[in-house]
Amino acid sequence: MHDDITSSGAGSAFRQLYARAADPEARIPSGELIDVVRAELHQAATDIGRPLDSLVRTAAEWSSAEAERFRAVGSLADSGTSRLLVRRAALGWAPLGLAAGAWLQWLTAPGIADSPLSLQMLALYASDVGVGHPGAARSNAYLGLLRLLRASENAVPYARVAGDRRIADAAFRLPALLLLMSRRPDDFREELIGADLCLRAVGFPPPLALVRAELRADWEAIDYSGSEDRGPSPIGRCRDIANSLVQAGPESAARVHVGFGWTLAVLSSHVGALHDELCASLDPGFEMVELMRLRAREGSVYHHQVLLEGRPLSEWLKDCRADPKPFLAVLARSRLVKPGRSGASPLVKELVGERGPMFRVFSPDDLLVISRWIDALAGPAPGNAAGPGASAGTPAPAAGPSAPQRSAELSTLLAADAPSGGAPCDLREAYHTLMVRTGGPGLDDWCLRYVRGWLARARHRMDSWSVPLPTRWTTDGLRPWLLAQHDRHGAQFEESANAPLPSREAVVADAVQTAPLTLIDGSWLQGFTDYELASSDIGHSLFATYWDELGNGEAALNHPLIYRQVLKEMGIDLPPTASPEFARWPGFRDASFELPVYWLCIGRFPRTFLPEVLGLNLAMELSGVGGTYRRAGMALRAYGFSTRFVDIHNTIDNVATGHSAWAADAVDAFMAGLPDPPGPGSRAEAWERLRAGYRSLNPPGGFLARRAARRGLLAGSQWRSAAAVTPQTEERTDV
């Protein structure tokens, strides 16, 4: 067992960082913290310039050799020891296994959602989270393994594993720093891809080689090189991405190599330490020492009246936190222990029985450890036949600060206040700033104020007639309501089928002013690329929707790219979306950035505003189906423009198996898990928030409502948004 993470010890910094970076709304500040991570990476930089295929072979060969060493350890264990050994191996890999692939979670961002490389990285990540299926991520497979081993107490959410004292601090070094880098994708994209390629080359976790033959787990998913899909292999996808980055130039290539080399070096160190730990645990005395170190703190509160060799037991237990061996020698001589006969020893019989003073103090696994120790007292301590020898082919880390030193630096920086940074001065600057995922506290504060102000406007005079959603949610769910809305959209289209079409100029002008919105399609859902949310019961369909909006990794299906093609047909060639020139393009009105900035802001807080995002998503996905898309298609066709954009939305947003159906199902999954009685956190409270989110697509006096009133058009993002909420005429409440 290992040190208490609440201590100020240096090792706890990696645990703290792991838990912090697992938060979907985490913001890691720039500056000195990033410099420390860069120094950590370059400390282990080796083999820069070697072909990637050669590096991949080295990692695969190392992994295979390590797996053999772990199998050799397993062969030395008896049945009781094997059970403990397997749990120890699985827990030792858990910080990495429960986050497998999480480091790719932010490699796409609104401003680069149409770049080929971003689409490739999103496709790779989507395979890791089992896109479209709840509980299908690699982490879920590892969680299943821990559950088989009855070792999952601290595994959900995965940030909690940082508090599991059965796991060594060293096990958190690699995953913690990978998670930190994942929250700074613009700083560490190349290093993350290099690290990912290394881990896929390693493939099956070497320590689990001693587990694989004994348990029926989802080993295909736990193997980071494996895939349950019939498409390209994950390692093949990753190698293609890495090769693209290597070919981008010497600096980019060096950073990919640094990420690969650092990952293999840190992984080698951790795997070697875990192997040594398993070898040592073959000795029952080693397990007993660790158990006492883990449990001594709570035990020392009691037992003041119990004496062992003239000293209170509580005092012995206090000493155990530093060194349990003297106490164990005393305990072995006491009347509580019969050496070699655990079945006759009061310590594991009368004292822990139903009427004993220590009933349920020890878990069954604890009692197994104690019994093994007692039985081993009759003879010589077991030898360490496997030996803790050095790994064959282990890459030697370069000289530099040790893990405790690096951890101490991180601990100091994590405790420091992050620089607040500046807030945007106007909507155009905010739009450009929010093209990336990162930002400091100043930007986050600005975004929170903007979202809260926007939602306040959405709640203004909100009643049963102003929002088409039912006034209350019932266990029947939203599917019946969804079908009724679809029927209404169809009827409205039929009624207006013969109405005059807007002029060509009006269609083009509308498409231009909608561009800041449409070219960031799906950005209100960007927070659901977070690893844990992307495969959750509520979030899996939201991530799948985001994945669809960006074309499932294919440029030909990417919605922003399709929209740009329509604009070019209209003679409009806009600057790249992420560029300052786009936000300052004079052809846009300032008001055209109001709703896009709201999307970008609320998308950064998938937990804080979960009900509102669910409502907004439902409004977006339903808005054009059956009516507005068809009307927009008629106008586009009349003037010789492609209708592909509206056609594809009218199909993928359908109310049976499409985005609007998924949106309704996500709402139902969320609401079903809430308590029905009124009060804080109740269904009634959440439903009001969700209805405000629905109305926030087109709040009173909002951009879409003002434009619809001015032009007489029901147009909006993808010619769909304004149809979601009846245009309002109430006075505007400014954000």
N, C-alpha and C positions, 0 to 999 in steps of 0.2 A: 504494500500500500504506500501511498505517496503523500507528500506534504499537503497540509491544509491550504487551499488556495486563498483563503482570507488573510494569510500572513503576508508580510511585506517582502517575502523572498522574491528574488529576481525571476525564478521560474514561473511565477504566477502571471507575469505580463503576457506570455503567450496565451494563457487561458483567457485572460481579460480581453485580449485582442480578438481571439476567436469568437467569444460571445458577442462582443461589440460589432464586429464586422458581419455577423450572421443576421443582424437586424436589417430588414428590407428597406428601412428608411435611414440607414446609417450614412453619415457623411464623414469621410476621413479627410482631415485638413491637409493642405499642401504644406511645403516648407520643410522644416528640419526632420519631421517624421518620415517624409518621403526620401530625404537624403540618407537617413539611417538604413532604410530598406534597400536603397540602391547600393550602399556600401556592403550590406549583407550579401546581395546578389553577386557583386563583382569579386567578393572575397573567394568565392568558389568557382569563378569563371575558369574553365579549362577547355582545352580542345577547340578553341575558337578557330574556325576555318575548316574543320573536318566536315566532309559531306554528311548531310542529315541521315542518309541511309546507314552510314557507318556508326553514327551515334545511336541510332535505333537498334542496330545489332548488338552494340555493347550493352545497352540497357536490358535487352531481352536475355542476353547470355548471363548477365549478372543476376537477373531475376530467377532464371532457371537454377543457377548454382545455389542461390539463397534458399529456394524452395526445398532443395535436397537436404540442406542443413537442418531446416525445420522438421522435415519428415524424420530425420535421424533422431532429433530430440524426442519426437512423439513415440518413436519405437521403444524408448527406454522407460516409458511410464506405464504403471499398472492401471487398472480400471479407475480407481479412485483418483489417482494423480492425473490421469488423462482428462477427466472431467474438468478439473481445475486448470489444467494446462490449456485446454481448448478455450475456456472462458478468458483466460489471461491473454491469449493470442488475439482473440476477436476484439477484446476491449482495447488492446494496444493499437489496433488499426482503426478503431471506431472514429476518432476525430477526422480522419481522412475518408473513411468509408461512408460516413454519414453526410459528407459534403462533396462526394465524388462528382465533379463537373461544375460545382457551384462557382468556381473562379471564372467561368465564361458568361455569367449572368448579365453583365452590363456591357458586353462588347458591342451591342447595337445601341444606337441613340437616335432621337428624332432627326438630327441633322445629317446622319449618314445611313438612314434606313433604306436608301435606294442604291448604295454602293455594292458592287459585286462581292467584295471581300466581306462586308458586313453580313450579306445574305448567306455566304458560306459559313460564317461563324455561327449565325443563328441556326442554320440547319444542323450543324454539329451539336449545338447545345440542345436543340429540340429533341434529338435522339436520346440524349442523356436524361431528360426529364419525362420521357414517354409522352410526348405531346398529344393532347386530347384525351388522356386517360388518367383518372385520379389514382394516386398511389402507385404510379408506374415508373417513378424515377429510380435511378440507381441507388439513391439513399434509402428508398423503401425496401429494396432487396436486402440492403445491409441491416436495416431495422428488423426485417424478418429473421435474419440470422441471429441477431441479438435476442430476439424473442424466443427463438428455439432454444437458446442457451440460458434463458431466464436471466438475461443480463441487460435488459432494456429500460431499467428504472429511470435512467437519466437521459434518455435518447430522444424524447419528444417534448418540445421542439429541439432541434439538434443543438442549439446554443447551450442547452442545459448540460450537455456532456462535458462542458468545461468545468463543471462542479463535481465531476465523478472522481473521487480521490483514489479509486482503484487504478487510474490511468496515470502514467508518468508524465511529468511536465514536457519532456522531450517529444512526446507524441503530438503535441500541439504546435510545434515550431513550424513545420511545413504547411499544414492547412491554415494556420492563423495568418501567416504571411501571404499565402495565396488569396485568402479571403480579403485581406486588406488591399492587395493589389487589384482585386476585382472591383473594389469601390473607387479605384483611380484608373479606369481603363485607358484614358488618354495618356497617362504616364507609363503604363506597363503592358500595353497590348502585346508587343512582341515577346516580352518575357513570359507572359501568361500562355501564349501559344507554344513557346518552347517548353515550358513546364508541362503543359497538357500533352504534348507529343511524347515527352519522356514518360509520363505516367501511363500513357496508352501503350508505349513500348514495353514497359514493365508488365502491364497486363494484369494477370491474376496476382493478388497480394501474396508475396512469399510466405509470411507467417501463417496464412490460412491453409497452406499445403497440408498441415497436420490435421486440419478440420475437414477438408473436402471429402475425404473417404468415409467420414463418420456420419455426416448429416446431409439431408436432402434440402438444400437451400437453392435460391435462384442464382446459381453460380455464374450463369451467362451474363447476368446484369452486374454482378459483383466484379467480374473480370472487366477491367476498364477498357480493354481492347475489344470486348465482345459486343454483339448487337443481336437483338431479336428481330430486327427488320431485315427485309430482303434487299434493301438498297445498299449503297456503298458502305464499306466498313468504316467505323469511327476513326480508326488509325489512318485509313486511306484518306478520309476527308481532312483530318488534321494535318497529315503530311502535305497535302495540296495547299492548304492555307499557309503552312510554314514555308513551303517553297516559294510561294508568292511574296512573302515578306522578305525572304532571303534575297530574292531577285530584285527587290525594291532598292537595294543599295547596301554598301558596306556597313553603315551604322545599324540599319535595320537587321541585317544578317547577324551582326555581332550580338545584338540584344536577344535574338532568338536562341543563339548558342549559349548565351549567359543563362537564360531561363532554363534551358535543358540541363546544362552542367550543374547549376546550383541545385536543381531539384534532385538530381541523381546523388549528389554529394550529401545533401541533408537526409534524403531517404536512406542512403547507405548507413549513415550514422545512427538513425533511428532504428532501422531493422537490425543492425548489429547489437545495439543496446537491448532490444526486445529479445533477441536470441539469447544473449547472456542472461537476461532475466528469467527466461523459461528454463535454461539450464540450471540456474541457481534454485529455481522453484521445485526441482526434482527432490531437493532436500526438504523434508517436512519442517525442519527448523527454520528455514528461510521464510516459508509461508507463515509460520507462527510469529516470527519477529514482525513481519509486516502487519499481521492482524492486530497485534498488540499496539503497534505504533498508531494504527488507524483508530482503534477503539479506546485507547487509554484516556483521552481527554474527557470523554463523557463519564467514564468509569471512575475517574479520580474525584468526582463530585460526591460520590458515595463511599461506603466502606471505611469510614473513619474508625469504627470500633473493631474491625476485623484485623487481627495481628498476624503477620507472617515473620517468624524469626525475630520477634520483639519490635517490629515496626508496623505502623498502620498500613493496610493495603492501599489506601488512598495515596500515601506518599510514594509507595513503590510505583503506582500507576502514573504519577506525575513524572517520575524519572523515565518511564517508558517512552515518552514522547521524543526523548533524545536517544536513548539506548535501552531497548527492552531486554537485552541478554542477561544482565544481572538478575532481573526479576524472574525470568524464565528458569534460571538455575535454582532460585529459591522455590518457585512454584513446583518444579520437578521433585524437590525433596519433601514437599508438604504432604499432608494426609489427603489432599484433594486429588492427587495423581497416583495411579498405580502403574509404574513404568512397564511398558509392553502390554498393558491390559486396559485399553480404553473402555471396554465394556464393563469393567469393575470400578472405574474411576468416578468418584462423586462429581468431579468437575463437569462431566458430560452426561451424568445420570441424574442423581437426586437434585442437584442445584438447579438444573435447567428443566426439571419436570414440571408438570402442571401445578404442583403444590410447592415447588421450589422457589427460593428468593430471586432466582435469575431466569424465571420463565419468560421465553421469547426474547431474551436479551441478545441471543446469538441466532443468526439465520442458519438454515440447514447446511449451507456451504461453509459457514464459520465453524460449525460443529464438526464437519468433515476435516477441516484443517487442524482443529484441536485434537481430534481422535488420531489422525495420522502422526502428529507430533508425539503424542503419548505412546503410541505403538512403537515408534522409532527409538524411544528412549532405552529400550531393552538391548539394543545392539549398536554397532558402529554406524556413524552417519553415512548415508549413501554417497557413493563416489559420483563425480560429475563426468561420466563417461563421454558425453558429447563434447564437453569442453567449450569454453567461450571463445575459441580461437577466432582470428580475424577472418572476415569474409573473403572468399576467393574473388579476386578481381574487383574488390571494393575501391571506388574512386577515392583518393585521398583528398580531403578538403584542403584548400590553400591556407597558409598561415594567416591569422587575423584574430579578431576578438572571438572569444568562446561564446557558446550559447548563453551561459549566465550573464556574461558581460553585455551581449547584444540585448538580451531580455531586460537587463537593468536600464539600458538606454531607452528602450521602448516604454518601460514602465514609467519613467520620468516624463516622457513626452505625452503619454496617454493621460497623465494626471494634469498636464498643463492646459490652460484655457486656449481654445482654438481662436485664431484671429477672425474677427467678425466679417471682414470683407465688405465691399460696397454693395449697395442695393442698386438696381437699374434705375436710370433717370426717367425713362419713358417706356411705352409699350414696345416700341421697335427694338430698343436695347434689350429689354427683357426677353423678347422672342429670340434674338440672336444668342443671348447668354444661356438660354434654356435649351439650346440645340444639343448640349452635352449633359451628361448625368451628374457631373460633379458640381461643387459649389460650397461656399462657406455658410456659416450661421446667418450672415447678413442676407444672403440670397434666400435661404430657407425662411427667414422671418418675413421677408417681402412676399414670398409665395403664399405663406400661410395667411397673411393679411388679405392678399388678393382673393384667394379662394373663399375665405370667410365673408368678405364683402360681397362677392358674387353670389354666394349661397344665401346671404341675407336678402339680396334682391329677389332671388328665386322664391324665398318664403313670404315675400311681401304680398299680403292679401291672398295667400294660397288657400283655396277651399276646394270643395268637391267638384266645382265646374271648371276650375282653372287647370286641373291636371286630370287627364283621362284615366289614370290609374284608379282602381277601386279605392274606396275610402278606408278599407281595412283589408289586410291579407287573411286568407283562410287556408285551411289545410288542403283545399281543392287545388291550390297552386294557381299559377298564372296562365297555364296553357289555354283554358277556355277563354279567358279574357283576350289572350293574344290572337286567337282565331277570330274573335268578334272584331277586334281592331283591324285585322287584315280584311275582313269583309267590308268594313267601313271605308278603308282606303280604296278598295276595288269599286265600291259604289260611287265614291267621290270622283274617281277617274272617269267612270262611265258618264256621270252627269256633266263633266267638263270636257268630254271628248271633242266636242265641236266648238269649244271656245277658241278664240283667236290665239295664235301662238305669239310669243314675244318676238320682237324684231331681232334680226341678226346681231345688230349692235348691242342690244340688251343682253342677248345670250353670251356674247363674247365678254362684255363688261362684267357680267355676273361670274363667269368662269375665272376671270382675272382676280376679282376681289375675293373669291373663294380660295384662291391658290394658297395663301398662307395657312389655311385650315386643312385643305385636302392633301397638301404635300407632307403633312405630318400625321397622316391617317393612322389611327390607332394609338396616338400618343397618350390618350387618357388612360390607357391600359399598360403603359410602359413599366409600371411598378410590379406588374404580375409576371415579368420575366424573372423576378426573384426566385431563387432555387426552391425554397420551401413552398411558396405560393403557387408556383407554376404547375405543381402536381397535386395540389390540395383539392378537397371536395368542392370548394367554391371556386378556387382560382384556376383549375385546369382548363375550364372552358373559356375563361378570359384570356389565358395565355394562347390557347388555340385560335381564338379570334384575332389576337395580335399577330400571330404567326400567319394567319390567312391574309390579313391586311398587307403584310409585307411580302406576300407571294410565295410562302412556303419554301423560301430559299431560292426561288427561280425569278430571274429578272423579268421574264415575259409575263409573270403574274403579279408583279409588284405594283401596288396601286399608285404610289407616287409617280413611278415611271410611266404607267399608262396615262395618268393625268397630264404629265408633261407632253406626251405625244399628242394629246388632244389640243393642248395649248399651242403647240407648234403648228398644227393644222390651222389654227386661228391666226397665225403670224406672231405669236408671243413666244419669245425665247428668254426665259428668266435666268438670273444667276443661280448658282448652286444654293440650295436651301440653307445650308449651314454658314454661308458666307455673310459678312457684314453688308455686302452690296445688295443681297436679297432683302434684308430687313429695311434697308434705306432706299429701296427701289421707288422712284417717285410715282410710279403708276398705281401704287397701293394707297388707299386711304388709311389714316391712323386707325379708324374704327375696325378695319379688316383684321386687326391683330388682337382685338379684345377677346373673342372666343378662343382663338388658338392659344393665347397665353393662359387662359383658364385651363384648357386641356393639359398644357405642359406643366402647369403648377400642380393641379390635382393629381396628375399621374405620378408625381414624386412621393405621394403619401398614401400608398395602397392600404395601410392599416388605419391610419388616422381618419380617413374619409371613406372607409369601405362601403357603408350604406349608400353614400352619395355617388360613389363611382358605379355601384351596381345600378342605381337609378339612371344615371347619365348614360351608361352603356346600353341599357334597355331602350332608352329614348333614341339613341343613335342608330341602333341596329334595326329597330322597327320603322323608323321614320319614313323611309322611301319605298318599302316593300309594297307592291301591289298598286301603287298609284303614282307617286312623285317620280320614281325612276322611269316609268312608262311615259309620263308626260314629258320629262326631260329628253327621253329618247326621241320622241316625236319632233321636238324642237331641233335637236342636233341633226337628225336625219334630214329635216327640211332644208338645212343650209349646207348639207354635204359634209358634215363632221362625223367622225367615228362615234359610234354609240357603245363601244366596248366597255368603257368605264361604267356606265349605268347598267348595262346588260349584266356584267359580272356581279355587280352588287345586288341586282334583283334576284339572282339565283343563290348566291352564297349567304344572303341575309334571310332566306326563306323561313317561314314560320313552322315548318315541320322538322327539318334537320339542319337548318342553317343558323346564322349568327343570332337572329332574333329569338329563335327557340333556345339556343344556348344561354342567351342573356336571361330569359325567363327562368330557366332551370337553375342558373346561378343564384338568382334572387330567391327561389324556393328553397334551395339548399341552405342559404344563409338564414332565412326566416324560420325554417323548421327547427333550427338549433337554438332558438331563443325562447325564454320563458314567456308564457301567455299572460300571467297576471300582470296588471299594470305596475309601473315603477321604473326606476333606472335600469337600462339594459333590456327592457321588455320589448316584445314584438311591436307594441303600439308606438313606442318611442323610435325604434329603428325604422318602422314603416314611414313615419313622418319625415325622417331624414332621407329615406330612400325616395319618397315622393318629391322632396325638394331637389334631390339630385336629378330626377327625371325632368323636372321643370327647368333646371339650370341650363339645359341645352339651349333654351330660348326663354330667358326670364323676362319679366316686364321691362320694356324699354331697351331690350338687348339688341345686339347687332342684327340678328336674323329677323326679328320682329320689325325693326325699323326699316330694314331693306325691303321686306315683303310689303309693308304698308306703302313705302315710297314707290315701288315698281309694280305692285300688283302681281308679284310673282311668288309662288311657293317654291322658292329655291334656297339652296344652302349647300353645305358640304356635300359633295357628290350629288348635288341637286336633291338632297334628301332631308337635311336637318330641320328646316322650318316646318315640315309636315308633322313633326313629332309632337309639337305643342301648338295649340291654336294661337296665332299672333295676338298679343295683348296690347291694350291701349293705355294701361295705367301709367302714371308718372314714373320716371326713372329714379331709382335710388342709386347714386353713384358708388362705384367701388372705392 
